[in-house]
Amino acid sequence: MNLTRLTPDNVNIYIGHKILFRTRNQYLVKKIIEVSNTGKSIIIEHPDLQNCLEIVSRKVFVFPD
């Protein structure tokens, strides 16, 4: 599977796509709901992370369509 890493430059084109990231030693798959104004964080549905995920300090990958 060919995954693309999210960056502040490309995050806006992937709104609505599923992402893969790691938190608390688990890999999770979530959907991007929204992108912050700066492009450095995304809004996802995950209350443990307060529904916000910073993509510059974490490896976040997008599933291909």
N, C-alpha and C positions, 0 to 999 in steps of 0.2 A: 504494500500500500504506500502510495506517495503522499506524504503529509506536507503541508506548507506551514511554516512558522509565522505567527502573527507578529507584526511590527506596527509602530505608530503610523508608518507610511501606507501599509496595505489593509489596515483593519476596517476601514470604511466600506470596502467592497465585499466584506464577508458578513455583514449584518444578516441574521437569520440562519446562518450556517451552524453546524455542529462543531464543537471544539473538543480537544482532548488536553487535559492538564492533570497535574499531580498535586494533591493536598493530603496531608496527614497520612503519608505512605499509601495512598490509594490513587489510582487513575480514575478520573471521572470524565464523563461525556455530558456536555451541556450545550445549550443553544444560545447564541449571542442575541440578546434582546435589543441592546442599545450601546452606543459608543460615547465616551465622554467627549467634551469639547476639545480637550488637548490630544485625544487619541491614545493616551497612555493607559487607560483602563476601560474595561467593558462591563456592562451590566448583564448579569446572568441570574437565573433563578436558583440560588443556593444560600439559604439563610445563615449557614455556618460561616460563610465569608462575607456576610452582610450584603449579599447580592452584587458585590463588586469584586472584580478581579483585575489586578494590575498586570499588564502584559510586558512591561519593560524589565521587571525584576524576576519574571517567571517564564518558563518555557511553555508556551501555549501553541497548539497546533490545530489547523483546520482540516477537517475531512474533505476530500474531493467530492464533487457532485457526481 
